[in-house]
Amino acid sequence: MPIMKLFILLTHLIVLSACDQGSSATASVGTAPADSERAAMLDSAIQEILDGQDIKTAGVGLIENGELIWAGYYGEESPGTPTSAATQFDTGSITKVVSTETVLRLSSDGLLELDEPMGALWIDPDLEDDPRALQLTPRMVLNHTTGFPSRRSKTDNGKLQFLADPGTEFGYSGEGFEYLMRFVEAKLGAPFPELVEAEVFTPLGIIGASFAYKKSNFQNVALSVDQDTGEFRTDWGYHCSVVSNSCLEEGAYSTSRNMTMTVESLAAFAISVANADGYNAAMATDRNKVQSVKDRPMYYCDEPGVDNCPLEQGYGLGWEVLDYGDTQFIAHGGHDYSVLTAFGINTETRDGVIVLLNARELPSLRVMPRILEALDPSTPLSQQYWGWLRYEESKLKTEAQ
């Protein structure tokens, strides 16, 4: 299988400051690491936001001109173990964009086509009698137009079904990514995690990540936080689901959730994407083109092209896209039990932000937009989190009446 040239974006780390107990700040050695004064200001600003907010584990990063210039780590990854550059976070749905980039690189390698029907190699047993399954393509999965629900468990009978005809409308779907995984594995005869390693992790020199659940990696992953007490779930880890009352088995994996990563590894990945490593300019243009429109925009504004209002926004290939014409801002987030994550990067300036949180949902929502703006006051990522926070707090106020 073709492998991209080794492209290591991050080297060893140097400590710049440690302003408060349970926090540390670092910058990657590169052409433009944050100077010590700026690093201290960033660290102090993030620590002030987190103080008293019941956030167990936090890792943040600031990317400028294609370099991770600063990263900060706060709280503990487990009782008695401070968060550090080695801490891996459950990234939630950020898993989907790593899956996306794997597929785009496989397509660039000539091993699959984005518009080929998947039905010749894979049809889910729940859809065997539905001829629409023959219309499904990898592109529909990546731009969320399969017509599938988010999860089959949310349908009336618990089975996978079409809520809309394939290719006709947007519908965010993790099921689509699991479907794509089955097709890719059937076509190439390899487990998807091996393809991720070959196409993404190994070429980038990424070692602080795990696509499949490995018990040997568990000690590096931030422990889940109980949503009632706010304390670490020492009996269960990130790989266990409170909803299903079950835990992943060794080697289990998903193309839509559960991947773990360090801040530095995610930064290396983001920079690689902005550089369009692993495929040509035409593929990058296709990836960054808005192909489906979300029901709720990332950035609310009235006049496209005015005051940071994008000309278009929606989903490209796997990524949320804000299209400003001469440049695009691409992003994704994750939300699961004890997980709230967000990152995005400008494809022209290669400036970006990363926030990985391990905590209860409402405390995470209260700090997320503030952290994003502390890292980059102009980031378009924060607006959707402010809106989400207002919605959740309004619900609480209504319930209290």
C-alpha positions as MATLAB code, in Angstrom:
seq = 'MPIMKLFILLTHLIVLSACDQGSSATASVGTAPADSERAAMLDSAIQEILDGQDIKTAGVGLIENGELIWAGYYGEESPGTPTSAATQFDTGSITKVVSTETVLRLSSDGLLELDEPMGALWIDPDLEDDPRALQLTPRMVLNHTTGFPSRRSKTDNGKLQFLADPGTEFGYSGEGFEYLMRFVEAKLGAPFPELVEAEVFTPLGIIGASFAYKKSNFQNVALSVDQDTGEFRTDWGYHCSVVSNSCLEEGAYSTSRNMTMTVESLAAFAISVANADGYNAAMATDRNKVQSVKDRPMYYCDEPGVDNCPLEQGYGLGWEVLDYGDTQFIAHGGHDYSVLTAFGINTETRDGVIVLLNARELPSLRVMPRILEALDPSTPLSQQYWGWLRYEESKLKTEAQ';
ca = [
       0.000    0.000    0.000;
       1.436    3.477   -0.827;
       2.623    5.329    2.264;
       3.114    9.074    2.530;
       6.602   10.272    3.300;
       7.357   10.601    6.970;
       6.431   14.141    7.951;
       7.033   14.802   11.623;
       5.447   18.081   12.607;
       6.144   17.996   16.323;
       9.411   17.445   18.113;
      10.333   17.302   21.781;
       8.640   19.742   24.141;
      10.080   22.500   26.289;
       8.448   23.692   29.464;
       7.677   27.391   29.472;
       5.671   27.842   32.645;
       3.714   26.147   35.396;
       1.662   28.934   36.897;
      -0.776   27.048   39.096;
      -0.982   23.701   40.791;
      -2.301   21.095   38.379;
      -1.455   23.095   35.260;
       1.455   23.200   32.857;
       2.114   24.982   29.605;
       4.393   23.891   26.787;
       5.245   24.790   23.223;
       6.615   22.619   20.485;
      10.120   23.475   19.366;
       9.756   24.968   15.910;
      10.263   28.110   13.928;
       7.774   30.151   15.927;
       7.089   28.914   19.462;
       5.196   31.368   21.657;
       7.579   33.609   23.595;
       7.628   33.133   27.355;
       5.564   36.269   28.078;
       2.793   35.280   25.665;
       2.872   31.689   26.891;
       2.467   32.842   30.476;
      -0.460   35.092   29.480;
      -2.203   32.244   27.684;
      -1.644   29.875   30.582;
      -2.963   32.426   33.081;
      -6.037   33.180   30.955;
      -6.974   29.518   30.571;
      -6.361   28.785   34.247;
      -8.586   31.715   35.245;
     -11.398   30.367   33.044;
     -11.082   26.880   34.529;
     -10.828   27.937   38.177;
     -13.875   26.740   40.108;
     -15.580   25.241   37.042;
     -15.264   21.551   37.960;
     -13.253   20.553   34.892;
     -11.321   17.395   35.715;
      -9.059   17.247   32.663;
      -8.268   19.828   30.004;
      -5.782   20.070   27.165;
      -5.611   23.034   24.783;
      -3.430   24.064   21.868;
      -2.802   27.090   19.664;
      -1.603   26.685   16.077;
      -0.157   29.588   14.087;
       1.283   29.445   10.580;
       1.265   25.658   10.633;
       3.094   25.319   13.974;
       1.789   24.282   17.368;
       3.202   27.303   19.179;
       1.693   26.606   22.595;
      -0.159   23.898   24.523;
      -1.569   23.887   28.054;
      -2.589   21.036   30.364;
      -4.832   21.385   33.396;
      -6.240   19.217   36.175;
      -5.651   15.500   36.411;
      -5.990   12.636   33.944;
      -6.765   10.302   36.862;
      -6.673   10.645   40.670;
      -3.207   11.852   41.618;
      -1.849   11.993   38.051;
      -1.548   15.505   36.572;
      -2.629   16.133   33.003;
       0.389   16.310   30.719;
       1.512   16.248   27.100;
       1.248   12.450   27.299;
      -2.443   12.509   28.305;
      -4.748   11.061   25.678;
      -8.327   12.336   25.508;
     -11.388   10.560   24.178;
     -12.018   12.830   21.192;
     -15.602   11.716   20.496;
     -16.714   12.541   16.955;
     -13.335   13.973   15.988;
     -12.788   10.300   15.197;
     -14.877   10.923   12.066;
     -12.382   13.320   10.499;
      -9.476   10.918   11.048;
     -11.629    8.299    9.328;
     -12.374   10.836    6.599;
      -8.728   11.634    5.994;
      -7.926    7.929    5.835;
     -10.543    7.458    3.120;
      -9.392   10.525    1.159;
      -5.828    9.239    1.166;
      -6.982    5.775    0.094;
      -8.901    7.393   -2.748;
      -5.840    9.412   -3.739;
      -3.861    6.153   -3.727;
      -6.355    4.774   -6.264;
      -7.655    2.124   -3.886;
     -11.266    3.324   -3.856;
     -13.504    5.934   -5.473;
     -15.577    8.457   -3.556;
     -18.516    8.043   -5.931;
     -18.523    4.281   -6.375;
     -21.607    2.411   -5.120;
     -20.897    0.582   -1.881;
     -23.697   -1.931   -2.405;
     -21.590   -4.200   -4.603;
     -19.451   -5.077   -1.574;
     -21.497   -4.233    1.488;
     -25.181   -3.932    2.351;
     -26.223   -3.856    5.969;
     -28.533   -6.798    6.816;
     -31.190   -4.314    7.944;
     -31.284   -2.862    4.414;
     -31.145   -6.018    2.307;
     -34.685   -5.508    1.020;
     -34.326   -1.770    0.355;
     -33.038   -0.996   -3.173;
     -31.863    2.448   -2.016;
     -28.874    0.739   -0.382;
     -27.440    0.318   -3.897;
     -27.277    4.106   -4.277;
     -25.004    4.737   -1.298;
     -21.477    6.033   -1.946;
     -18.531    7.032    0.264;
     -19.147   10.682   -0.655;
     -22.666   10.520    0.792;
     -21.240    9.242    4.056;
     -18.604   11.970    4.221;
     -21.029   14.817    3.503;
     -23.759   13.289    5.702;
     -26.396   12.708    3.024;
     -26.885    8.934    3.397;
     -30.391    9.421    4.762;
     -29.452    7.400    7.857;
     -30.263    8.341   11.456;
     -27.423    9.348   13.764;
     -27.616    5.912   15.400;
     -29.856    2.965   14.573;
     -30.614    2.640   18.279;
     -32.613    5.854   17.958;
     -35.074    4.434   15.401;
     -38.469    3.083   16.431;
     -37.416   -0.553   15.938;
     -33.697   -0.228   16.672;
     -32.787   -1.149   13.094;
     -30.936    0.821   10.457;
     -33.310    2.524    8.056;
     -33.516    5.432    5.646;
     -35.057    8.621    6.998;
     -34.545   10.223    3.577;
     -33.490    9.057    0.135;
     -29.700    8.868   -0.273;
     -28.082   12.056   -1.530;
     -31.150   14.260   -1.066;
     -30.660   16.042    2.265;
     -28.326   16.550    5.197;
     -28.602   14.252    8.197;
     -25.665   13.905   10.567;
     -24.958   10.207   10.937;
     -22.430    8.158   12.841;
     -24.078    5.090   11.340;
     -22.942    6.253    7.925;
     -19.311    6.139    9.017;
     -19.687    2.630   10.409;
     -21.268    1.634    7.087;
     -18.345    3.136    5.190;
     -15.926    1.206    7.396;
     -17.593   -2.090    6.460;
     -17.351   -1.220    2.776;
     -13.680   -0.189    2.950;
     -12.728   -3.317    4.891;
     -14.584   -5.522    2.392;
     -12.912   -3.804   -0.551;
      -9.350   -3.724    0.781;
      -9.332   -6.769    3.033;
      -7.748   -4.943    5.974;
      -9.079   -3.808    9.372;
      -9.764   -0.080    9.384;
      -7.349    0.717   12.262;
      -4.500   -0.712   10.164;
      -5.465    1.621    7.336;
      -5.536    4.598    9.729;
      -2.055    3.700   10.924;
      -0.725    3.283    7.379;
      -2.326    6.367    5.841;
      -2.364    8.858    8.726;
      -0.603    7.991   11.979;
       2.614    6.448   10.653;
       3.324    9.069    7.953;
       2.853   11.815   10.567;
       4.910   10.086   13.210;
       1.903   10.072   15.547;
       2.304    7.784   18.557;
       0.063    9.585   21.075;
      -3.158    8.197   19.662;
      -5.220    5.030   19.580;
      -7.940    4.304   17.029;
      -8.797    0.921   18.537;
      -9.251    0.205   22.239;
      -6.097   -1.259   23.745;
      -5.829   -2.182   27.406;
      -2.107   -1.430   27.263;
      -2.961    2.171   26.346;
      -5.536    2.653   29.085;
      -3.139    4.207   31.595;
      -2.513    7.116   29.197;
      -6.193    8.020   28.714;
      -8.082   10.485   30.912;
     -10.591    8.612   33.068;
     -14.261    9.346   32.449;
     -16.090   11.640   34.843;
     -19.348   10.654   36.519;
     -22.066   12.972   35.221;
     -23.863   13.028   38.579;
     -21.008   13.440   41.050;
     -18.378   15.075   38.843;
     -15.769   12.631   40.141;
     -13.599   10.237   38.167;
     -15.180    6.893   37.313;
     -12.363    4.760   38.725;
     -14.468    1.634   38.195;
     -15.019    2.398   34.504;
     -12.868    3.985   31.825;
     -13.483    5.989   28.665;
     -14.195    2.708   26.867;
     -17.317    1.975   28.930;
     -20.810    3.243   28.191;
     -23.158    4.164   31.009;
     -26.068    4.124   28.566;
     -25.514    0.539   27.411;
     -23.904   -0.590   30.683;
     -21.101   -2.287   28.789;
     -17.421   -1.860   27.984;
     -15.461   -2.221   24.772;
     -13.466   -5.394   24.306;
      -9.767   -5.435   23.435;
      -9.271   -4.357   19.824;
     -12.771   -2.884   19.386;
     -12.987    0.211   17.211;
     -15.361    2.645   15.580;
     -14.982    5.054   12.671;
     -17.273    7.592   14.353;
     -16.238    7.754   18.034;
     -13.864    6.626   20.847;
     -10.505    7.489   19.257;
      -8.043    8.852   21.809;
      -5.376   11.457   21.077;
      -2.978   13.859   22.749;
      -3.147   17.576   22.017;
       0.157   17.419   20.150;
      -0.962   14.483   18.001;
      -4.193   16.245   17.100;
      -2.218   19.370   16.209;
       0.054   17.362   13.908;
      -3.032   15.908   12.252;
      -4.713   19.319   11.859;
      -1.619   20.887   10.324;
      -1.281   17.951    7.933;
      -4.883   18.450    6.810;
      -4.359   22.179    6.250;
      -1.302   21.280    4.166;
      -3.380   18.725    2.205;
      -0.748   16.077    2.845;
      -1.468   12.744    1.213;
      -3.478   13.971   -1.771;
      -3.494   16.574   -4.515;
      -4.983   20.072   -4.662;
      -8.107   18.848   -6.468;
      -8.933   16.496   -3.609;
      -8.353   19.261   -1.054;
     -10.659   21.563   -3.018;
     -13.336   18.856   -3.075;
     -12.901   18.326    0.672;
     -13.278   22.044    1.408;
     -16.310   22.602   -0.842;
     -19.666   22.870    0.941;
     -21.680   19.853   -0.231;
     -24.533   19.743    2.271;
     -26.108   22.349    4.509;
     -26.629   21.717    8.206;
     -29.924   22.428    9.911;
     -28.019   24.588   12.444;
     -25.104   26.627   11.091;
     -21.747   26.797   12.822;
     -21.676   30.569   12.446;
     -24.844   32.690   12.617;
     -24.706   35.856   10.503;
     -26.866   37.868    8.131;
     -24.618   39.125    5.327;
     -22.341   36.588    3.655;
     -18.921   38.073    3.034;
     -19.305   40.816    5.648;
     -17.796   40.894    9.170;
     -16.416   37.353    9.223;
     -19.646   35.954    7.746;
     -18.753   33.092    5.374;
     -20.024   32.994    1.814;
     -21.167   29.412    2.417;
     -21.141   26.984    5.305;
     -22.036   23.355    5.849;
     -20.329   20.012    5.389;
     -17.649   19.284    2.841;
     -16.048   15.858    2.853;
     -16.150   14.876    6.521;
     -15.439   18.403    7.770;
     -17.590   21.338    8.761;
     -16.631   24.124    6.385;
     -16.839   27.903    6.559;
     -16.067   29.074    3.022;
     -14.737   32.639    2.746;
     -13.915   32.367   -0.948;
     -10.147   32.672   -0.896;
      -9.823   30.514    2.198;
     -11.803   28.038    4.288;
     -12.008   27.310    7.976;
     -12.550   23.589    8.560;
     -13.477   22.125   11.915;
     -15.067   19.332   13.879;
     -16.048   18.644   17.457;
     -16.988   15.778   19.700;
     -19.641   15.300   22.372;
     -20.184   12.166   24.375;
     -20.351   11.004   27.982;
     -17.678   13.052   29.799;
     -16.410   14.370   26.436;
     -16.519   17.824   24.856;
     -13.915   18.524   22.187;
     -13.408   21.062   19.423;
     -10.754   21.988   16.917;
     -10.492   23.881   13.678;
      -7.897   25.325   11.325;
      -7.768   27.894    8.529;
      -6.556   26.249    5.321;
      -4.771   29.404    4.101;
      -3.165   30.897    7.219;
      -2.897   27.484    8.904;
      -3.947   29.074   12.203;
      -6.038   26.868   14.460;
      -7.242   26.024   17.939;
      -7.690   22.794   19.932;
      -9.722   22.249   23.115;
     -10.143   18.808   24.692;
     -12.242   18.574   27.875;
     -13.052   15.689   30.193;
     -15.819   16.706   32.608;
     -19.546   16.922   33.115;
     -21.461   18.390   30.196;
     -22.658   21.737   31.584;
     -19.334   22.763   33.176;
     -17.634   21.871   29.887;
     -20.100   23.988   27.917;
     -19.564   26.922   30.269;
     -15.830   27.025   29.622;
     -15.570   25.855   26.001;
     -16.405   29.130   24.185;
     -14.364   31.167   26.648;
     -11.298   28.967   26.155;
     -11.660   29.107   22.377;
     -11.770   32.910   22.479;
      -8.875   33.116   24.930;
      -6.786   31.136   22.460;
      -7.973   33.120   19.450;
     -10.444   36.011   19.919;
     -11.348   35.874   16.218;
     -12.118   32.147   16.016;
     -15.490   31.372   14.414;
     -15.700   28.159   16.472;
     -16.909   29.761   19.701;
     -20.260   31.051   18.467;
     -21.990   27.677   18.239;
     -20.915   26.819   21.796;
     -22.274   30.092   23.163;
     -25.593   29.243   21.501;
     -25.568   25.702   22.853;
     -24.782   26.986   26.354;
     -27.658   29.498   26.254;
     -30.007   26.708   25.186;
     -28.950   24.368   28.010;
     -29.118   27.088   30.663;
     -32.538   28.138   29.405;
     -33.732   24.547   29.791;
     -32.435   24.463   33.357;
     -34.200   27.710   34.163;
     -37.477   26.400   32.713;
     -37.182   23.125   34.633;
     -36.557   25.028   37.862;
     -39.749   27.077   37.536;
];
